[in-house]
Amino acid sequence: MNNVILGSFDLYELFVYFFVYSFIGWCSEVVFAAVKHGKFVNRGFLNGPLCPIYGAGAVCILLALTPLQKGRSWDFLAVFACSALLCSALEFFTGFIMEKFFHRKWWDYGDRRFNLMSYVCLEMTLLWGFACLLLMYVLHPAIAAVFSHIPYKAGFWLLMAAIALFIVDLFFTVLQVTSLGKKMRELENINKKLRAGSDFIGEKLYGITAKSEARVAALKQKIEKSRLGKAFPKLIKEHKKDETKKQ
């Protein structure tokens, strides 16, 4: 694995950095959620302590911008601009693909100024730029120094274990999200029955309506209490808005 070279890194290094920065990204999301909500919320898409979009973004930045890191004053501006654009592009396409696949937005910047289809916004683009300056000139040199002291054989087997756990976690998370989507579709079907029932007056339809309302309440409570429901509450809010508009 360390014989495959991509840019300034070998494949082994890139995989290690992917997991390291995925974990750091997850930690930052948890801290942000704790400050905002006053409690622990697992903000990751996966069940484990990883946010892959951060790992993928960091690896892309390292591959693309390490050649620009030469210490000249204008290099800082080049790194800032390129990293802001690269991270925003990654965030946009990841959000777009996940919405197409799961039929729900996993993050939404629609309430922020200068946003593009709610997937990216100017505020986050600037934040990515500053974060990547910190990554390139402070964080990564320190992590690379620590990594250089880890024996290859030990690091390799730790990496294999991490990859195996990541694949298993991803598999079960996709199943969980698919199940969440089915629950939401079931909720929508129940609401359609309620709307149809409201067009008729009669005691016979009252029983169906009452049972449907109970099932709707139970499903909503189950979805909102699920881990993904807590981690991505905007999914639930978005679905409720859709239902309100339809009514």
N, C-alpha and C positions, 0 to 999 in steps of 0.2 A: 504493500500500500504506500510505503514511503518512497517507492521508485517512480510513482506517477506524479509528474510535476505540472502544476498549473500556475503560471505567472511566477511569483516569488515564493510559493508554498507548495508542499507536496500534499497528496490527497489525505494522508493521515492527519496532518496539521489542520486541514480545513474541516474535517469531521470533528476533531476535538474542539476547535473554536466554535463550530456550529452549536455544539451542546453547551459549551461554557456560556456563550452569549444568549442562548435560549433560556438558560437558567437565570442569568442576570436580568434579562428582560422580564421574566416571570416575577422576580423579586421586586422590580420597579413597579410593575402593575399592581402587585399586592400592597405595596407601600402606598401608592396613589389611592387605591380603593379604601385602605384603612384610614387615611387622612380625610377622604371625602365622606365616607359612610360611618366611620367610627367603629368598624368591626372587620374581622377577617373575611375576605371573599376570594375564593380561588378564581382569579380572572383569566386563567388560561383556557384555551380551547380544549386542550387535553386534560386528562385526569391528573397526570403527573405534573411536577413543578417545572414545566417548560412552556415557553411561548416561541414556537418555531419561526414565526415571522421576524423576530428579533435576531435569531441565529442566522437565518438566511440573509437578512439585511446586512448584518455585520460581515459575513463572509463575502458578499458582493462588494461591499465597500473596501474591504481589505484587498481583494483581487484587483479592483478597478483603480484604487487611489494610492496604493503603496508606491507606485512609480512616481507620483507627484510629490511625495513626502521627502523633499530634498533640503528643507530648512530655510529656503528663501522666503522673504516676507510675503510675496504675492502668492506663495503656495498655499497659505492659510485660506486666502479668499477662494482659490481654485478648489481646494478640498471642501470648503463650506458649500459652495455653489453646486458642485457635482454631487456631493453626498445628499444634499437637500433634494435634488431632482431625482436621484436614483432611489432613495428611500420612499419618496412620494409616489413614484411610479410603481414600486413594489407594493406599497400599501393600496394603491388604486386597483391594480390588477388582482391582488389577493382578495380584496373586498368584493370586487365584481364577480370573480369566479365562484367564491363561496356563496354569494347570493344566488347565482344561477344554479348552483348545485343543491343548496339547502333551502332555497326560496325565502330566505330571510336575511336582513342586514345584521352583521355581527358587530359593527360599530357604525355610528351615524353622526356626521358633522353637519347635518342639515341646519342646525340652529346657530352655526358659526358663519361669520362673514367670509366672503371669497372662497366658498367651497365648490368643489367640482363633483356633481352628482352625489354629494353627501359622503363620498369615500375619502376625499382628502380636502384639506383647507390650508390657507396661507399660514395660519398660526402654527399648525403641526409641521408644515414644511420647514419653517424657520427653526422650530424646535429640533427637527431631525438634523438640520445643518450644524447647530451648536453641539448636539449630542455626539455627532460623528467627529467633530474636532476633538472633543474629550476622548473619544474612542481611539483615534489615530495617534494623538500626541501624549496621552496620559495613561489611559486604561490598558490598551493593548501592549505597549512596551513592558508594563509590569507583569501582565499575564504571560507574555512570551518568555520573560525571564524565569518565571516559576515553571512553566512548561518545559523549558530546556533542561531542567534538573530531574525530570521524570524518566526513568529507564524505559526504552522503547517497548520491551516485552510486556512489562506491567501495564503501561499505557495502552498498548494494543488490546489486551484482554479486557481491560476496563471499558475501552471503546466498544468492543464487540458486545459486551453486556448491555451497555447503554443503547446501542442500536437495536438489540433484540427487544428490550423493554419499550423502546420508542415505537417499534412496529406493532407490538401487542397493544399498547395504549392507543395508538392511532386507530387500529382495527375496532376496538371496543368503543371508542369515542364516536366513530362514524356510525356504528350500530345504535348508539345512544341518541345521537342527533337525528338519525332516521326515524327512530321511535318517537322522538319529540315532534317531528314533522307529522307523523301519522296521528298523534294525539291532537295536534292543532287542526288537521283536516277533519278529524272526527268531531271536534268542537264546532267547526264551521258547518258540517252537515246537520248537527243538532240545532244550531241556530237557524238554519234554513227551514227546518221543521217548525220551529217556533214562529217564524215569520209567516209561514203558510197557515199555521193554526190560528194566528191572530186575525186572519181574514174570515174566519167562520165563527159563528156564535152557536154554542151548544154544549150540553153537559158531557157528551161523549168525547169531545176534543179536550175538555178540561183536564182529564186524567193524563193524556199524552203530554200536554203542556207542562203540567206539574212535575211529571217524571223527567221530562227533558231539562227543565230548569235545575232540578237536583243533580242531574248528570253533568250539566254545564258547570255548575258551581264546584262539583267534585273534581272535574278535569282541570279547571282553572287553578284550584288550590294545589293539585298534584304537580302541575307544570311549574307553577311559581315557586314551589318548595324544592324542585329538583336542583341539582348542582348547576346545570347549564342555565336554568332559569334565574338562579341567583347571580351567576357570573356574567350573564348577558341579559339583564332585565329589560333592555330596549326591545328585545325580540318579542317579549310578552306585550309591552306597551304598543309596539307597532301593530301586532295582531289585533289588539283591542281597538285601535284607531280604525283599522280596516273594517272591523265588524260594525263600528259605530257609523261609518260612512255608508255601508251597505243598508243599514236600517233607516 
